[in-house]
């Protein structure tokens, strides 16, 4: 019997696997490995509610994506599913690359560590927040995978609100803590999309 959202149970399983891979990668690559690399280095935490907003945005994104898919709002052709799954995995890979390049300085908790410097290698040469770019790619893939252009739009809109605030807060902290080196870096780069925004 086919899934309510997808054309087959296999498609539903593929979608769930992509979601699980994202959240497992977040735990291992985004929390455990950076914590080991930090080796107990102290961090000044400056969340200002952004973590809560990001978590809430994920609940909203998953909710809207499922609802739009179930009611068939903004339907796209079935074959778009395969592109969507590929884009979801591309988002995971891109985010983990960004996390790996940032190394011990990466944290899901907003703050600055002792001795932190501006990183300008890998994806950071062009964009300041490539780990968020990875999230954006993943969310676009989710909308494609459920074959709904409406889900893509709402996912990107929610991303823009939640991560837009997160970036605003994060950059204020980085300017305050890293000073002119970060200000100069900002002049040479975009936030999440190379050459655009």
Secondary structure, 3 states (H helix, E strand, C coil): CCCCCCCCHHHHHHHHHHHHHHHHHHHHHHHHHHHHHHCCCCEEECCCCHHHHHHHHHHHHHHHHHHHHHHCCCECCCCHHHHHHHHHHHHHHHHHHHHHHHHHHCCCCCEEECCCCCCCCHHHHCECCHHHHHHHHHHHHHHHHCCEHHHHHHHHHHHHHHHHHHHHHHHHHHHHHHCHHHHHHHHHCECCCCCCC
